[in-house]
Amino acid sequence: MLLQLQERRDELSALGADVIGVSKGADFQADELRDDDGVTYPLLVDPEESLKGALRFRRMRPWQYLVPSTLGRYVASVRHARPGKITGDVLALPGVVVIDGDLQLRYRYEGRTLADYPELDEVIAAVAAI
Amino acid sequence: MQLGDRLPPLDLLTPDGEAVPLGDLIERTTVVALPRYFG
């Protein structure tokens, strides 16, 4: 999702929208995304996951790792991950939200499992509707 | 939190460790990606 947003950042900008990424993930990973993968929008670290807390995002149950679809997503993510120590929150669920200039929540997608993101076209349509 | 609700004040950190209020980051409509980690 982070790289897809980078690829379509101009399209979002034309609609009057910015993009940011927020994760509990480590600061050095944000630097790698910027330096190695060309992500140019701001990446912010949220060590206490205060934003997800405010959004009332749920956490994954540990047994969900045993569900085949989740296990498959985990294996796929490990294949693409950079070598290094485990960072972030292993039970956190991903998501995408759209917030307007008054800090009002205008779109919300909470993933139900690992790497579960909305279609980017859906996000762009939500932005266009604001 | 429901659609239309307003987010409370909170701070995020730049990779350099500088605290930035969410309200300073979001001056107009913003797509916020929330990955588990920056991998």
Backbone of each chain as nested JSON, in Angstrom:
{
  "chains": [
    {"id": "A", "residues": [
      {"number": 1, "name": "MET", "atoms": {"N": [0.829, -1.21, 0.0], "CA": [0.0, 0.0, 0.0], "C": [0.866, 1.264, 0.0]}},
      {"number": 2, "name": "LEU", "atoms": {"N": [1.968, 1.229, 0.76], "CA": [2.813, 2.425, 0.836], "C": [3.382, 2.79, -0.534]}},
      {"number": 3, "name": "LEU", "atoms": {"N": [3.818, 1.783, -1.278], "CA": [4.39, 2.056, -2.596], "C": [3.308, 2.415, -3.609]}},
      {"number": 4, "name": "GLN", "atoms": {"N": [2.137, 1.806, -3.486], "CA": [1.021, 2.156, -4.383], "C": [0.612, 3.612, -4.183]}},
      {"number": 5, "name": "LEU", "atoms": {"N": [0.592, 4.033, -2.937], "CA": [0.243, 5.434, -2.662], "C": [1.282, 6.373, -3.264]}},
      {"number": 6, "name": "GLN", "atoms": {"N": [2.546, 5.955, -3.219], "CA": [3.589, 6.785, -3.828], "C": [3.357, 6.901, -5.335]}},
      {"number": 7, "name": "GLU", "atoms": {"N": [3.016, 5.748, -5.955], "CA": [2.817, 5.737, -7.411], "C": [1.661, 6.644, -7.84]}},
      {"number": 8, "name": "ARG", "atoms": {"N": [0.651, 6.767, -6.965], "CA": [-0.54, 7.54, -7.35], "C": [-0.656, 8.835, -6.552]}},
      {"number": 9, "name": "ARG", "atoms": {"N": [0.466, 9.257, -6.006], "CA": [0.452, 10.467, -5.179], "C": [0.039, 11.694, -5.989]}},
      {"number": 10, "name": "ASP", "atoms": {"N": [0.495, 11.762, -7.243], "CA": [0.134, 12.925, -8.075], "C": [-1.376, 12.997, -8.296]}},
      {"number": 11, "name": "GLU", "atoms": {"N": [-1.971, 11.832, -8.475], "CA": [-3.424, 11.765, -8.681], "C": [-4.158, 12.282, -7.444]}},
      {"number": 12, "name": "LEU", "atoms": {"N": [-3.669, 11.877, -6.287], "CA": [-4.275, 12.349, -5.04], "C": [-4.033, 13.837, -4.851]}},
      {"number": 13, "name": "SER", "atoms": {"N": [-2.858, 14.272, -5.203], "CA": [-2.528, 15.695, -5.066], "C": [-3.451, 16.538, -5.947]}},
      {"number": 14, "name": "ALA", "atoms": {"N": [-3.747, 16.028, -7.139], "CA": [-4.642, 16.753, -8.043], "C": [-6.046, 16.884, -7.459]}},
      {"number": 15, "name": "LEU", "atoms": {"N": [-6.38, 15.957, -6.562], "CA": [-7.679, 16.016, -5.879], "C": [-7.597, 16.861, -4.599]}},
      {"number": 16, "name": "GLY", "atoms": {"N": [-6.426, 17.424, -4.343], "CA": [-6.264, 18.272, -3.161], "C": [-5.924, 17.506, -1.9]}},
      {"number": 17, "name": "ALA", "atoms": {"N": [-5.345, 16.31, -2.071], "CA": [-5.065, 15.488, -0.897], "C": [-3.571, 15.213, -0.741]}},
      {"number": 18, "name": "ASP", "atoms": {"N": [-3.154, 15.151, 0.5], "CA": [-1.794, 14.736, 0.838], "C": [-1.804, 13.272, 1.252]}},
      {"number": 19, "name": "VAL", "atoms": {"N": [-0.61, 12.73, 1.438], "CA": [-0.454, 11.35, 1.887], "C": [0.581, 11.335, 3.007]}},
      {"number": 20, "name": "ILE", "atoms": {"N": [0.296, 10.574, 4.049], "CA": [1.305, 10.295, 5.065], "C": [1.195, 8.818, 5.453]}},
      {"number": 21, "name": "GLY", "atoms": {"N": [2.258, 8.304, 6.014], "CA": [2.243, 6.949, 6.558], "C": [2.559, 7.017, 8.037]}},
      {"number": 22, "name": "VAL", "atoms": {"N": [1.842, 6.237, 8.821], "CA": [2.044, 6.234, 10.267], "C": [2.127, 4.788, 10.739]}},
      {"number": 23, "name": "SER", "atoms": {"N": [3.167, 4.472, 11.474], "CA": [3.314, 3.114, 11.973], "C": [4.106, 3.117, 13.258]}},
      {"number": 24, "name": "LYS", "atoms": {"N": [3.891, 2.058, 14.021], "CA": [4.735, 1.872, 15.196], "C": [6.156, 1.505, 14.774]}},
      {"number": 25, "name": "GLY", "atoms": {"N": [6.294, 1.087, 13.519], "CA": [7.56, 0.607, 12.99], "C": [8.729, 1.519, 13.288]}},
      {"number": 26, "name": "ALA", "atoms": {"N": [9.895, 0.922, 13.213], "CA": [11.111, 1.616, 13.629], "C": [11.484, 2.748, 12.678]}},
      {"number": 27, "name": "ASP", "atoms": {"N": [12.153, 3.742, 13.232], "CA": [12.565, 4.898, 12.457], "C": [13.485, 4.519, 11.286]}},
      {"number": 28, "name": "PHE", "atoms": {"N": [14.368, 3.524, 11.492], "CA": [15.305, 3.181, 10.42], "C": [14.563, 2.585, 9.221]}},
      {"number": 29, "name": "GLN", "atoms": {"N": [13.43, 1.926, 9.486], "CA": [12.656, 1.375, 8.372], "C": [12.025, 2.496, 7.546]}},
      {"number": 30, "name": "ALA", "atoms": {"N": [11.618, 3.552, 8.22], "CA": [11.092, 4.711, 7.489], "C": [12.188, 5.296, 6.607]}},
      {"number": 31, "name": "ASP", "atoms": {"N": [13.393, 5.368, 7.135], "CA": [14.513, 5.889, 6.345], "C": [14.77, 5.0, 5.127]}},
      {"number": 32, "name": "GLU", "atoms": {"N": [14.671, 3.681, 5.304], "CA": [14.907, 2.76, 4.184], "C": [13.84, 2.909, 3.113]}},
      {"number": 33, "name": "LEU", "atoms": {"N": [12.609, 3.08, 3.55], "CA": [11.541, 3.276, 2.566], "C": [11.787, 4.538, 1.74]}},
      {"number": 34, "name": "ARG", "atoms": {"N": [12.252, 5.558, 2.382], "CA": [12.527, 6.816, 1.689], "C": [13.74, 6.673, 0.765]}},
      {"number": 35, "name": "ASP", "atoms": {"N": [14.82, 6.107, 1.312], "CA": [16.079, 6.074, 0.565], "C": [16.116, 4.966, -0.488]}},
      {"number": 36, "name": "ASP", "atoms": {"N": [15.558, 3.82, -0.184], "CA": [15.668, 2.666, -1.087], "C": [14.463, 2.53, -2.021]}},
      {"number": 37, "name": "ASP", "atoms": {"N": [13.296, 2.927, -1.549], "CA": [12.086, 2.692, -2.336], "C": [11.474, 3.967, -2.896]}},
      {"number": 38, "name": "GLY", "atoms": {"N": [12.081, 5.111, -2.579], "CA": [11.633, 6.352, -3.192], "C": [10.333, 6.908, -2.65]}},
      {"number": 39, "name": "VAL", "atoms": {"N": [9.973, 6.532, -1.446], "CA": [8.765, 7.114, -0.848], "C": [9.09, 8.54, -0.404]}},
      {"number": 40, "name": "THR", "atoms": {"N": [8.343, 9.488, -0.933], "CA": [8.671, 10.894, -0.665], "C": [7.686, 11.569, 0.289]}},
      {"number": 41, "name": "TYR", "atoms": {"N": [6.572, 10.915, 0.573], "CA": [5.635, 11.552, 1.51], "C": [6.087, 11.284, 2.951]}},
      {"number": 42, "name": "PRO", "atoms": {"N": [5.593, 12.067, 3.897], "CA": [6.068, 11.922, 5.277], "C": [5.717, 10.564, 5.885]}},
      {"number": 43, "name": "LEU", "atoms": {"N": [6.673, 9.995, 6.562], "CA": [6.474, 8.76, 7.32], "C": [6.697, 9.083, 8.787]}},
      {"number": 44, "name": "LEU", "atoms": {"N": [5.695, 8.815, 9.581], "CA": [5.75, 9.172, 11.0], "C": [5.711, 7.921, 11.861]}},
      {"number": 45, "name": "VAL", "atoms": {"N": [6.398, 8.003, 12.961], "CA": [6.456, 6.89, 13.896], "C": [5.491, 7.177, 15.045]}},
      {"number": 46, "name": "ASP", "atoms": {"N": [4.763, 6.143, 15.427], "CA": [3.754, 6.267, 16.49], "C": [4.007, 5.15, 17.506]}},
      {"number": 47, "name": "PRO", "atoms": {"N": [5.018, 5.321, 18.358], "CA": [5.435, 4.217, 19.226], "C": [4.341, 3.72, 20.156]}},
      {"number": 48, "name": "GLU", "atoms": {"N": [3.464, 4.591, 20.545], "CA": [2.385, 4.176, 21.46], "C": [1.1, 3.819, 20.706]}},
      {"number": 49, "name": "GLU", "atoms": {"N": [1.164, 3.867, 19.398], "CA": [-0.017, 3.617, 18.555], "C": [-1.219, 4.455, 18.996]}},
      {"number": 50, "name": "SER", "atoms": {"N": [-0.914, 5.715, 19.274], "CA": [-1.962, 6.615, 19.763], "C": [-3.003, 6.915, 18.68]}},
      {"number": 51, "name": "LEU", "atoms": {"N": [-2.561, 6.957, 17.409], "CA": [-3.521, 7.23, 16.338], "C": [-4.48, 6.056, 16.159]}},
      {"number": 52, "name": "LYS", "atoms": {"N": [-3.933, 4.853, 16.098], "CA": [-4.815, 3.681, 15.984], "C": [-5.715, 3.572, 17.207]}},
      {"number": 53, "name": "GLY", "atoms": {"N": [-5.204, 3.956, 18.346], "CA": [-6.035, 3.942, 19.554], "C": [-7.19, 4.919, 19.44]}},
      {"number": 54, "name": "ALA", "atoms": {"N": [-6.893, 6.122, 18.953], "CA": [-7.954, 7.13, 18.797], "C": [-8.987, 6.673, 17.772]}},
      {"number": 55, "name": "LEU", "atoms": {"N": [-8.516, 5.941, 16.763], "CA": [-9.419, 5.444, 15.711], "C": [-10.175, 4.198, 16.145]}},
      {"number": 56, "name": "ARG", "atoms": {"N": [-9.819, 3.674, 17.316], "CA": [-10.441, 2.451, 17.857], "C": [-10.19, 1.243, 16.954]}},
      {"number": 57, "name": "PHE", "atoms": {"N": [-8.989, 1.188, 16.399], "CA": [-8.616, 0.008, 15.633], "C": [-8.46, -1.17, 16.592]}},
      {"number": 58, "name": "ARG", "atoms": {"N": [-8.94, -2.331, 16.158], "CA": [-8.79, -3.532, 16.978], "C": [-7.406, -4.14, 16.757]}},
      {"number": 59, "name": "ARG", "atoms": {"N": [-7.098, -5.09, 17.598], "CA": [-5.863, -5.852, 17.437], "C": [-6.218, -7.272, 17.013]}},
      {"number": 60, "name": "MET", "atoms": {"N": [-5.29, -7.867, 16.307], "CA": [-5.509, -9.227, 15.858], "C": [-5.392, -10.18, 17.048]}},
      {"number": 61, "name": "ARG", "atoms": {"N": [-6.169, -11.239, 17.016], "CA": [-6.04, -12.271, 18.049], "C": [-4.869, -13.184, 17.666]}},
      {"number": 62, "name": "PRO", "atoms": {"N": [-4.093, -13.626, 18.646], "CA": [-2.927, -14.47, 18.315], "C": [-3.285, -15.703, 17.484]}},
      {"number": 63, "name": "TRP", "atoms": {"N": [-4.45, -16.31, 17.754], "CA": [-4.8, -17.529, 17.018], "C": [-5.037, -17.259, 15.538]}},
      {"number": 64, "name": "GLN", "atoms": {"N": [-5.23, -15.992, 15.168], "CA": [-5.46, -15.691, 13.751], "C": [-4.253, -16.039, 12.883]}},
      {"number": 65, "name": "TYR", "atoms": {"N": [-3.064, -16.095, 13.518], "CA": [-1.882, -16.5, 12.752], "C": [-2.009, -17.933, 12.236]}},
      {"number": 66, "name": "LEU", "atoms": {"N": [-2.888, -18.706, 12.86], "CA": [-3.051, -20.103, 12.456], "C": [-4.077, -20.268, 11.339]}},
      {"number": 67, "name": "VAL", "atoms": {"N": [-4.805, -19.207, 11.036], "CA": [-5.764, -19.27, 9.934], "C": [-4.97, -19.285, 8.626]}},
      {"number": 68, "name": "PRO", "atoms": {"N": [-5.26, -20.227, 7.724], "CA": [-4.441, -20.37, 6.509], "C": [-4.243, -19.067, 5.734]}},
      {"number": 69, "name": "SER", "atoms": {"N": [-5.299, -18.287, 5.586], "CA": [-5.141, -17.066, 4.791], "C": [-4.179, -16.085, 5.473]}},
      {"number": 70, "name": "THR", "atoms": {"N": [-4.251, -16.006, 6.795], "CA": [-3.341, -15.121, 7.532], "C": [-1.916, -15.654, 7.464]}},
      {"number": 71, "name": "LEU", "atoms": {"N": [-1.795, -16.972, 7.64], "CA": [-0.468, -17.586, 7.591], "C": [0.169, -17.345, 6.226]}},
      {"number": 72, "name": "GLY", "atoms": {"N": [-0.62, -17.474, 5.175], "CA": [-0.108, -17.227, 3.829], "C": [0.367, -15.796, 3.656]}},
      {"number": 73, "name": "ARG", "atoms": {"N": [-0.4, -14.851, 4.18], "CA": [-0.007, -13.439, 4.093], "C": [1.27, -13.193, 4.891]}},
      {"number": 74, "name": "TYR", "atoms": {"N": [1.391, -13.88, 6.025], "CA": [2.591, -13.699, 6.838], "C": [3.827, -14.206, 6.093]}},
      {"number": 75, "name": "VAL", "atoms": {"N": [3.702, -15.399, 5.505], "CA": [4.837, -15.968, 4.762], "C": [5.214, -15.048, 3.6]}},
      {"number": 76, "name": "ALA", "atoms": {"N": [4.183, -14.536, 2.895], "CA": [4.462, -13.635, 1.769], "C": [5.162, -12.374, 2.244]}},
      {"number": 77, "name": "SER", "atoms": {"N": [4.762, -11.85, 3.389], "CA": [5.383, -10.619, 3.88], "C": [6.819, -10.864, 4.307]}},
      {"number": 78, "name": "VAL", "atoms": {"N": [7.068, -12.03, 4.895], "CA": [8.44, -12.349, 5.314], "C": [9.352, -12.442, 4.1]}},
      {"number": 79, "name": "ARG", "atoms": {"N": [8.821, -13.001, 2.999], "CA": [9.631, -13.128, 1.786], "C": [10.08, -11.766, 1.257]}},
      {"number": 80, "name": "HIS", "atoms": {"N": [9.194, -10.77, 1.417], "CA": [9.511, -9.456, 0.867], "C": [10.154, -8.528, 1.883]}},
      {"number": 81, "name": "ALA", "atoms": {"N": [10.179, -8.942, 3.137], "CA": [10.716, -8.058, 4.183], "C": [12.228, -7.981, 4.091]}},
      {"number": 82, "name": "ARG", "atoms": {"N": [12.735, -6.854, 4.538], "CA": [14.179, -6.723, 4.622], "C": [14.67, -7.511, 5.831]}},
      {"number": 83, "name": "PRO", "atoms": {"N": [15.851, -8.114, 5.735], "CA": [16.385, -8.812, 6.894], "C": [16.574, -7.845, 8.059]}},
      {"number": 84, "name": "GLY", "atoms": {"N": [16.326, -8.339, 9.219], "CA": [16.517, -7.487, 10.395], "C": [15.644, -7.952, 11.523]}},
      {"number": 85, "name": "LYS", "atoms": {"N": [15.709, -7.21, 12.584], "CA": [14.933, -7.619, 13.747], "C": [13.453, -7.315, 13.533]}},
      {"number": 86, "name": "ILE", "atoms": {"N": [12.63, -8.027, 14.288], "CA": [11.186, -7.801, 14.224], "C": [10.872, -6.467, 14.872]}},
      {"number": 87, "name": "THR", "atoms": {"N": [10.106, -5.659, 14.155], "CA": [9.718, -4.357, 14.687], "C": [8.208, -4.241, 14.593]}},
      {"number": 88, "name": "GLY", "atoms": {"N": [7.702, -3.174, 15.113], "CA": [6.265, -2.955, 15.04], "C": [5.537, -3.819, 16.057]}},
      {"number": 89, "name": "ASP", "atoms": {"N": [4.28, -3.993, 15.814], "CA": [3.4, -4.718, 16.722], "C": [2.861, -5.914, 15.966]}},
      {"number": 90, "name": "VAL", "atoms": {"N": [3.23, -7.116, 16.388], "CA": [2.866, -8.31, 15.614], "C": [1.37, -8.565, 15.623]}},
      {"number": 91, "name": "LEU", "atoms": {"N": [0.636, -7.959, 16.522], "CA": [-0.816, -8.164, 16.572], "C": [-1.595, -6.963, 16.042]}},
      {"number": 92, "name": "ALA", "atoms": {"N": [-0.893, -5.962, 15.563], "CA": [-1.586, -4.786, 15.018], "C": [-2.184, -5.137, 13.661]}},
      {"number": 93, "name": "LEU", "atoms": {"N": [-3.294, -4.529, 13.353], "CA": [-3.923, -4.695, 12.051], "C": [-3.667, -3.437, 11.223]}},
      {"number": 94, "name": "PRO", "atoms": {"N": [-3.491, -3.595, 9.924], "CA": [-3.233, -2.422, 9.08], "C": [-4.528, -1.71, 8.725]}},
      {"number": 95, "name": "GLY", "atoms": {"N": [-4.402, -0.59, 8.066], "CA": [-5.592, 0.114, 7.617], "C": [-5.245, 1.375, 6.866]}},
      {"number": 96, "name": "VAL", "atoms": {"N": [-6.283, 2.041, 6.421], "CA": [-6.155, 3.327, 5.732], "C": [-7.311, 4.209, 6.191]}},
      {"number": 97, "name": "VAL", "atoms": {"N": [-7.012, 5.444, 6.498], "CA": [-8.074, 6.403, 6.806], "C": [-7.839, 7.67, 5.986]}},
      {"number": 98, "name": "VAL", "atoms": {"N": [-8.906, 8.416, 5.813], "CA": [-8.81, 9.734, 5.195], "C": [-9.323, 10.744, 6.221]}},
      {"number": 99, "name": "ILE", "atoms": {"N": [-8.512, 11.746, 6.478], "CA": [-8.834, 12.771, 7.462], "C": [-8.838, 14.11, 6.744]}},
      {"number": 100, "name": "ASP", "atoms": {"N": [-9.85, 14.921, 7.013], "CA": [-9.888, 16.222, 6.329], "C": [-9.14, 17.286, 7.14]}},
      {"number": 101, "name": "GLY", "atoms": {"N": [-9.087, 18.486, 6.602], "CA": [-8.311, 19.563, 7.218], "C": [-8.816, 20.002, 8.576]}},
      {"number": 102, "name": "ASP", "atoms": {"N": [-10.047, 19.589, 8.923], "CA": [-10.583, 19.865, 10.268], "C": [-10.377, 18.683, 11.209]}},
      {"number": 103, "name": "LEU", "atoms": {"N": [-9.55, 17.751, 10.759], "CA": [-9.246, 16.528, 11.517], "C": [-10.477, 15.631, 11.708]}},
      {"number": 104, "name": "GLN", "atoms": {"N": [-11.422, 15.759, 10.798], "CA": [-12.584, 14.875, 10.84], "C": [-12.307, 13.621, 10.019]}},
      {"number": 105, "name": "LEU", "atoms": {"N": [-12.717, 12.492, 10.565], "CA": [-12.547, 11.216, 9.875], "C": [-13.553, 11.125, 8.732]}},
      {"number": 106, "name": "ARG", "atoms": {"N": [-13.048, 10.949, 7.517], "CA": [-13.933, 10.943, 6.354], "C": [-14.004, 9.577, 5.656]}},
      {"number": 107, "name": "TYR", "atoms": {"N": [-13.042, 8.717, 5.924], "CA": [-13.025, 7.371, 5.347], "C": [-12.22, 6.511, 6.299]}},
      {"number": 108, "name": "ARG", "atoms": {"N": [-12.655, 5.259, 6.428], "CA": [-11.987, 4.37, 7.384], "C": [-11.997, 2.956, 6.842]}},
      {"number": 109, "name": "TYR", "atoms": {"N": [-10.858, 2.35, 6.741], "CA": [-10.765, 0.932, 6.391], "C": [-9.846, 0.278, 7.401]}},
      {"number": 110, "name": "GLU", "atoms": {"N": [-10.393, -0.643, 8.145], "CA": [-9.616, -1.371, 9.141], "C": [-9.394, -2.781, 8.636]}},
      {"number": 111, "name": "GLY", "atoms": {"N": [-8.151, -3.154, 8.446], "CA": [-7.854, -4.492, 7.962], "C": [-8.315, -5.549, 8.947]}},
      {"number": 112, "name": "ARG", "atoms": {"N": [-8.698, -6.711, 8.407], "CA": [-9.147, -7.802, 9.272], "C": [-8.058, -8.833, 9.495]}},
      {"number": 113, "name": "THR", "atoms": {"N": [-6.994, -8.721, 8.682], "CA": [-5.878, -9.64, 8.84], "C": [-4.621, -8.948, 8.326]}},
      {"number": 114, "name": "LEU", "atoms": {"N": [-3.521, -9.666, 8.266], "CA": [-2.259, -9.07, 7.836], "C": [-2.37, -8.554, 6.403]}},
      {"number": 115, "name": "ALA", "atoms": {"N": [-1.743, -7.434, 6.145], "CA": [-1.652, -6.876, 4.789], "C": [-3.019, -6.72, 4.127]}},
      {"number": 116, "name": "ASP", "atoms": {"N": [-4.05, -6.518, 4.91], "CA": [-5.402, -6.344, 4.37], "C": [-5.668, -4.845, 4.219]}},
      {"number": 117, "name": "TYR", "atoms": {"N": [-5.567, -4.392, 2.984], "CA": [-5.769, -2.974, 2.672], "C": [-6.926, -2.836, 1.682]}},
      {"number": 118, "name": "PRO", "atoms": {"N": [-7.519, -1.672, 1.634], "CA": [-8.575, -1.457, 0.635], "C": [-7.974, -1.294, -0.756]}},
      {"number": 119, "name": "GLU", "atoms": {"N": [-8.821, -1.448, -1.757], "CA": [-8.387, -1.107, -3.109], "C": [-8.113, 0.389, -3.152]}},
      {"number": 120, "name": "LEU", "atoms": {"N": [-7.015, 0.763, -3.779], "CA": [-6.653, 2.181, -3.794], "C": [-7.685, 3.015, -4.546]}},
      {"number": 121, "name": "ASP", "atoms": {"N": [-8.32, 2.421, -5.547], "CA": [-9.379, 3.145, -6.264], "C": [-10.505, 3.555, -5.314]}},
      {"number": 122, "name": "GLU", "atoms": {"N": [-10.782, 2.695, -4.341], "CA": [-11.828, 2.995, -3.358], "C": [-11.42, 4.193, -2.495]}},
      {"number": 123, "name": "VAL", "atoms": {"N": [-10.157, 4.228, -2.116], "CA": [-9.649, 5.342, -1.306], "C": [-9.706, 6.646, -2.116]}},
      {"number": 124, "name": "ILE", "atoms": {"N": [-9.287, 6.563, -3.362], "CA": [-9.278, 7.755, -4.206], "C": [-10.698, 8.261, -4.442]}},
      {"number": 125, "name": "ALA", "atoms": {"N": [-11.628, 7.328, -4.6], "CA": [-13.037, 7.724, -4.766], "C": [-13.543, 8.429, -3.504]}},
      {"number": 126, "name": "ALA", "atoms": {"N": [-13.111, 7.953, -2.346], "CA": [-13.525, 8.604, -1.087], "C": [-12.962, 10.015, -1.007]}},
      {"number": 127, "name": "VAL", "atoms": {"N": [-11.735, 10.181, -1.441], "CA": [-11.123, 11.529, -1.441], "C": [-11.872, 12.441, -2.421]}},
      {"number": 128, "name": "ALA", "atoms": {"N": [-12.164, 11.908, -3.581], "CA": [-12.844, 12.715, -4.605], "C": [-14.226, 13.151, -4.154]}},
      {"number": 129, "name": "ALA", "atoms": {"N": [-14.846, 12.376, -3.262], "CA": [-16.203, 12.669, -2.808], "C": [-16.243, 13.76, -1.73]}},
      {"number": 130, "name": "ILE", "atoms": {"N": [-15.08, 14.114, -1.185], "CA": [-15.025, 15.12, -0.102], "C": [-15.175, 16.513, -0.677]}}
    ]},
    {"id": "B", "residues": [
      {"number": 1, "name": "MET", "atoms": {"N": [-14.449, 5.031, 16.679], "CA": [-14.624, 6.362, 16.092], "C": [-15.448, 6.255, 14.818]}},
      {"number": 2, "name": "GLN", "atoms": {"N": [-16.42, 7.121, 14.676], "CA": [-17.324, 7.083, 13.53], "C": [-16.887, 8.118, 12.472]}},
      {"number": 3, "name": "LEU", "atoms": {"N": [-17.341, 7.892, 11.254], "CA": [-17.096, 8.889, 10.217], "C": [-17.698, 10.221, 10.652]}},
      {"number": 4, "name": "GLY", "atoms": {"N": [-16.967, 11.286, 10.456], "CA": [-17.429, 12.61, 10.873], "C": [-16.905, 13.032, 12.231]}},
      {"number": 5, "name": "ASP", "atoms": {"N": [-16.446, 12.061, 13.03], "CA": [-15.86, 12.412, 14.328], "C": [-14.519, 13.103, 14.124]}},
      {"number": 6, "name": "ARG", "atoms": {"N": [-14.181, 13.932, 15.072], "CA": [-12.916, 14.657, 14.981], "C": [-11.859, 13.985, 15.846]}},
      {"number": 7, "name": "LEU", "atoms": {"N": [-10.675, 13.856, 15.277], "CA": [-9.586, 13.22, 16.02], "C": [-9.117, 14.118, 17.16]}},
      {"number": 8, "name": "PRO", "atoms": {"N": [-8.743, 13.531, 18.275], "CA": [-8.226, 14.329, 19.392], "C": [-6.798, 14.782, 19.096]}},
      {"number": 9, "name": "PRO", "atoms": {"N": [-6.312, 15.775, 19.813], "CA": [-4.911, 16.185, 19.627], "C": [-3.975, 15.04, 20.012]}},
      {"number": 10, "name": "LEU", "atoms": {"N": [-3.018, 14.786, 19.179], "CA": [-1.987, 13.786, 19.516], "C": [-0.735, 14.087, 18.714]}},
      {"number": 11, "name": "ASP", "atoms": {"N": [0.374, 13.614, 19.234], "CA": [1.662, 13.848, 18.593], "C": [2.174, 12.567, 17.945]}},
      {"number": 12, "name": "LEU", "atoms": {"N": [2.827, 12.726, 16.798], "CA": [3.555, 11.645, 16.15], "C": [5.019, 12.053, 16.096]}},
      {"number": 13, "name": "LEU", "atoms": {"N": [5.879, 11.11, 15.759], "CA": [7.316, 11.4, 15.721], "C": [7.84, 11.302, 14.303]}},
      {"number": 14, "name": "THR", "atoms": {"N": [8.717, 12.215, 13.938], "CA": [9.456, 12.056, 12.693], "C": [10.487, 10.949, 12.912]}},
      {"number": 15, "name": "PRO", "atoms": {"N": [11.051, 10.39, 11.824], "CA": [12.097, 9.381, 12.023], "C": [13.28, 9.909, 12.833]}},
      {"number": 16, "name": "ASP", "atoms": {"N": [13.439, 11.214, 12.883], "CA": [14.511, 11.796, 13.693], "C": [14.116, 11.96, 15.158]}},
      {"number": 17, "name": "GLY", "atoms": {"N": [12.896, 11.617, 15.475], "CA": [12.46, 11.673, 16.861], "C": [11.816, 12.977, 17.281]}},
      {"number": 18, "name": "GLU", "atoms": {"N": [11.534, 13.834, 16.309], "CA": [10.904, 15.118, 16.644], "C": [9.384, 14.94, 16.716]}},
      {"number": 19, "name": "ALA", "atoms": {"N": [8.798, 15.412, 17.795], "CA": [7.352, 15.3, 17.963], "C": [6.641, 16.334, 17.091]}},
      {"number": 20, "name": "VAL", "atoms": {"N": [5.611, 15.869, 16.378], "CA": [4.841, 16.753, 15.51], "C": [3.36, 16.554, 15.82]}},
      {"number": 21, "name": "PRO", "atoms": {"N": [2.646, 17.615, 16.171], "CA": [1.2, 17.469, 16.399], "C": [0.486, 17.052, 15.118]}},
      {"number": 22, "name": "LEU", "atoms": {"N": [-0.481, 16.148, 15.266], "CA": [-1.235, 15.676, 14.099], "C": [-1.863, 16.851, 13.347]}},
      {"number": 23, "name": "GLY", "atoms": {"N": [-2.319, 17.845, 14.092], "CA": [-2.949, 18.997, 13.453], "C": [-2.004, 19.791, 12.57]}},
      {"number": 24, "name": "ASP", "atoms": {"N": [-0.691, 19.724, 12.872], "CA": [0.293, 20.402, 12.024], "C": [0.581, 19.594, 10.764]}},
      {"number": 25, "name": "LEU", "atoms": {"N": [0.408, 18.284, 10.861], "CA": [0.675, 17.417, 9.715], "C": [-0.462, 17.458, 8.705]}},
      {"number": 26, "name": "ILE", "atoms": {"N": [-1.659, 17.589, 9.215], "CA": [-2.831, 17.487, 8.346], "C": [-3.461, 18.869, 8.195]}},
      {"number": 27, "name": "GLU", "atoms": {"N": [-3.064, 19.529, 7.141], "CA": [-3.596, 20.869, 6.873], "C": [-4.72, 20.829, 5.846]}},
      {"number": 28, "name": "ARG", "atoms": {"N": [-4.799, 19.743, 5.11], "CA": [-5.887, 19.543, 4.151], "C": [-6.182, 18.049, 4.109]}},
      {"number": 29, "name": "THR", "atoms": {"N": [-7.118, 17.65, 3.282], "CA": [-7.488, 16.243, 3.219], "C": [-6.238, 15.378, 3.043]}},
      {"number": 30, "name": "THR", "atoms": {"N": [-6.142, 14.351, 3.868], "CA": [-4.932, 13.536, 3.874], "C": [-5.288, 12.055, 3.964]}},
      {"number": 31, "name": "VAL", "atoms": {"N": [-4.672, 11.279, 3.074], "CA": [-4.77, 9.829, 3.149], "C": [-3.697, 9.353, 4.113]}},
      {"number": 32, "name": "VAL", "atoms": {"N": [-4.115, 8.623, 5.128], "CA": [-3.174, 8.143, 6.139], "C": [-3.087, 6.625, 6.036]}},
      {"number": 33, "name": "ALA", "atoms": {"N": [-1.941, 6.139, 5.586], "CA": [-1.709, 4.7, 5.551], "C": [-1.226, 4.269, 6.924]}},
      {"number": 34, "name": "LEU", "atoms": {"N": [-1.783, 3.152, 7.391], "CA": [-1.461, 2.672, 8.74], "C": [-0.953, 1.234, 8.672]}},
      {"number": 35, "name": "PRO", "atoms": {"N": [0.246, 1.039, 8.144], "CA": [0.786, -0.323, 8.081], "C": [1.215, -0.798, 9.465]}},
      {"number": 36, "name": "ARG", "atoms": {"N": [1.394, -2.097, 9.577], "CA": [1.898, -2.638, 10.857], "C": [3.328, -2.186, 11.095]}},
      {"number": 37, "name": "TYR", "atoms": {"N": [4.065, -2.094, 10.021], "CA": [5.453, -1.645, 10.122], "C": [5.873, -1.078, 8.772]}},
      {"number": 38, "name": "PHE", "atoms": {"N": [6.97, -0.337, 8.751], "CA": [7.461, 0.258, 7.504], "C": [8.365, -0.739, 6.789]}},
      {"number": 39, "name": "GLY", "atoms": {"N": [7.805, -1.869, 6.357], "CA": [8.629, -2.89, 5.714], "C": [8.439, -2.885, 4.227]}}
    ]}
  ]
}
